[in-house]
Amino acid sequence: MGTGRTLRKESHVRPCKTPAGKARKAKAQRARLVKFGMAADKVAAMGDEDVRILVQRPAVVKKLIAKKA
């Protein structure tokens, strides 16, 4: 990979976020929460930000599921 001027201009090199990309990422994160053991209907009812926060801390999710069980 080069080190030229194009790569130093970060705002011009960084790709734009698209709605399709965001939806794809949210869907993958919801699937990950279901794999952790959360109920699919509860995950579907959650907002994108809540899902994102829980995916970042899988140990917390497992503790929450263990308390409810």
N, C-alpha and C positions, 0 to 999 in steps of 0.2 A: 504494500500500500504506500502511496506517495505521501509527501509532506509539503506539497505545493500550496499555492495561494487558495485554490478552490477549497481545500480541506480546512483552512483557517477561518473561512467565512462561514461560521456555524449556521446562521439562520438561512443561508442559501443552500446548504448541503443537507440539513436535517429534513426528513420527509414529513409532509403534512399528515395530520391524523384525519382519517376519513370516517364517516358514520358507519360504513360497512366494517371497517377495521375495529372500531369501538364495539360494535354489536358482536363481532366474532370473539373478541376478547372477553366480553361480559358473559357470553354463552359458555365459553371454556371455564371461566371462573365459577359459574354456577354448577357446572358438571363436577368440578373439583370439590366443591362443598358437599355435593351429594355423595361423592366417593368417600369423604371424611365420615359420613354417617348421618348427616342432617336429612330431614324429611324433604322430599322433592317439592311438595306443595308449599312448605314454608319458605324454601329457597326461592321459588317462583314468585312469591308474594313480596319478597324483599326488594329494596331499591338497589341500584347499581353501586352506589357508594357504600352501603352496608355490606354488600357482598365483597367488595374490594377490601374493606377493612378486615373482614373475617378470614379471607384467603391469606392475608399477610401473616396471620397468627394461627397456624393449624393446631398447636398445642392447646390454645384457649378453646378452640372449637371442640376438640376432643373432651376437654374437661366439662364444657357445657352439656355435651351429649351424655356424658357419664353421670352428671348430677340429675338429669331428667329421667334416666333409665333406672 
